[in-house]
Amino acid sequence: MMALNRLENLLKGLRTPPTPSSVFERVVADETQRYTKLRALVAEFLYMQARQRAHINELRAEVARLHHKVLIARRRDATMQAIHLETERERAKEALSRAEQEQQHLQDAAQEASEVLREVGGRLSELRQESASATRTERLHRLDSAMTQLNQPANSRLEQARLQMERLRAERQINAELNGRYFPVGR
């Protein structure tokens, strides 16, 4: 279905030349789609960060619980149990360290995606303003073209009147020169 829409848009583009406003509309639509996808990606990163934070809190609680059990086992002189609990605690600490590193990676990725989202949002806002400006310019051009077409008959009448006035001036000047030659004044 999407391929048919693209083909239809391509054929429309071949039939009529694109106007500035239609080009801006297409670019705005593309950027809006990109912005929506980025926003969903940022939301997914934030969700993953929240889940990772919850997992980290669980691991910290597990490390604290195991630490407490190790202390109790040492007080009871249960050396084997204390060694086993210390091993579990070290595994939990390693898992916690890995989870914190993953959390940092998620945070960096979310930060980067948020910055790109802000850039695309700003660019989208600028494109919308430019699109409105292009639409206004296009309307002004159409209005100017219509006014020119309406003024063409009036302009041609004005041009005819100007030409007639020039002809009358030229005739008057010729008459004045001829009158001065054939009928000299004061001689």
C-alpha positions in Angstrom: 0.0 0.0 0.0 2.8 2.4 0.9 4.5 1.6 -2.4 1.3 2.6 -4.3 1.2 5.9 -2.4 4.8 6.6 -3.3 4.1 5.7 -6.9 1.0 7.9 -7.0 3.0 10.8 -5.4 5.8 10.3 -8.0 3.3 10.4 -10.9 1.7 13.5 -9.5 5.1 15.1 -9.3 5.7 14.3 -13.0 2.4 15.8 -14.1 2.6 19.1 -12.3 5.6 21.0 -11.2 5.8 21.2 -7.4 4.9 24.4 -5.7 7.1 25.7 -2.9 4.3 25.1 -0.4 3.8 21.5 -1.6 7.5 20.9 -1.2 7.5 22.3 2.3 4.4 20.2 3.1 6.2 17.1 2.0 9.3 17.9 4.0 7.3 18.9 7.0 5.4 15.6 6.8 8.7 13.6 6.6 10.2 15.5 9.5 7.0 15.0 11.5 7.2 11.3 10.9 10.9 11.3 11.9 10.1 13.4 15.0 7.3 10.9 16.0 9.7 7.9 15.6 12.4 9.7 17.7 9.9 10.6 20.4 8.9 6.9 20.6 12.6 5.9 20.8 13.2 8.4 23.6 10.2 7.1 25.5 11.5 3.5 25.0 14.9 4.6 26.4 13.3 6.2 29.4 11.2 3.1 30.0 14.2 0.9 29.8 16.1 3.2 32.2 13.3 3.0 34.7 13.3 -0.8 34.5 17.1 -0.8 34.8 16.9 1.5 37.9 14.4 -0.9 39.5 16.7 -3.9 38.7 19.7 -2.0 40.2 17.7 -1.3 43.4 16.8 -5.0 43.6 20.5 -5.9 43.2 21.6 -3.4 45.9 19.0 -4.8 48.2 20.3 -8.3 47.5 23.9 -7.2 48.1 22.8 -5.6 51.4 20.9 -8.8 52.4 23.8 -11.0 51.6 26.2 -8.7 53.5 24.0 -8.9 56.5 23.8 -12.8 56.3 27.6 -12.9 56.0 27.9 -10.9 59.2 25.5 -13.2 61.0 27.3 -16.3 59.7 30.7 -14.9 61.0 29.2 -14.2 64.4 28.0 -17.8 64.6 31.4 -19.1 63.4 29.7 -20.7 60.4 32.8 -20.3 58.2 31.6 -22.5 55.3 28.3 -20.7 55.2 30.0 -17.3 55.4 32.3 -18.2 52.5 29.4 -19.4 50.4 27.4 -16.2 51.2 30.5 -14.0 50.4 30.7 -15.7 47.0 27.1 -15.0 46.4 27.5 -11.4 47.5 30.5 -10.9 45.1 28.4 -12.3 42.2 25.6 -9.9 43.2 28.1 -7.0 43.3 29.4 -7.9 39.8 25.8 -8.1 38.5 25.2 -4.7 40.1 28.3 -3.2 38.5 27.2 -4.5 35.1 23.7 -3.2 35.6 25.0 0.2 36.6 27.2 0.3 33.4 24.2 -0.7 31.3 22.2 2.1 33.1 24.9 4.6 32.1 24.9 3.4 28.5 21.1 3.7 28.5 21.3 7.2 30.0 23.9 8.3 27.4 21.8 6.9 24.6 18.6 8.6 25.9 20.5 11.9 26.3 21.7 11.7 22.7 18.3 10.7 21.4 16.8 13.6 23.4 19.2 16.1 21.8 18.5 14.8 18.3 14.7 15.0 19.2 15.2 18.7 20.2 17.1 19.4 17.0 14.5 17.8 14.8 11.7 19.5 16.8 13.4 22.9 16.3 14.0 22.2 12.6 10.3 21.1 12.3 9.2 24.3 13.8 11.4 26.3 11.5 10.1 24.3 8.5 6.5 25.0 9.5 7.2 28.7 9.7 9.0 28.6 6.3 6.1 26.7 4.9 3.6 29.3 6.1 5.9 32.0 4.6 6.1 30.1 1.3 2.4 29.7 1.2 2.0 33.4 1.8 4.6 34.2 -0.9 2.8 31.9 -3.3 -0.6 33.6 -2.5 1.0 37.0 -3.0 2.5 35.9 -6.3 -0.9 34.5 -7.5 -2.6 37.8 -6.4 0.1 39.9 -8.2 -0.4 37.7 -11.3 -4.1 38.2 -11.2 -3.7 41.9 -10.7 -1.4 42.1 -13.6 -3.9 40.2 -15.8 -6.7 42.6 -14.6 -4.5 45.6 -15.3 -3.4 44.6 -18.8 -6.4 46.2 -20.5 -6.0 49.3 -18.4 -2.3 49.4 -19.1 -2.8 49.0 -22.8 -5.3 51.9 -22.8 -2.8 54.0 -20.8 -0.1 53.1 -23.3 -2.3 54.1 -26.2 -3.1 57.5 -24.5 0.6 58.1 -23.8 1.4 57.3 -27.5 -1.3 59.7 -28.6 -0.1 62.4 -26.3 3.5 62.0 -27.7 2.1 62.2 -31.2 0.2 65.4 -30.4 3.3 66.9 -28.8 5.4 66.0 -31.9 2.7 67.5 -34.2 2.6 70.6 -32.1 6.4 70.9 -32.3 6.4 70.4 -36.0 3.6 73.0 -36.4 5.6 75.4 -34.3 8.7 74.9 -36.4 6.8 75.2 -39.7 5.0 78.3 -38.5 8.3 79.9 -37.6 9.8 79.1 -41.1 7.0 80.0 -43.3 5.5 82.8 -41.3 8.4 84.5 -39.6 7.5 86.6 -36.7 8.6 90.3 -36.8 10.1 90.3 -40.3 
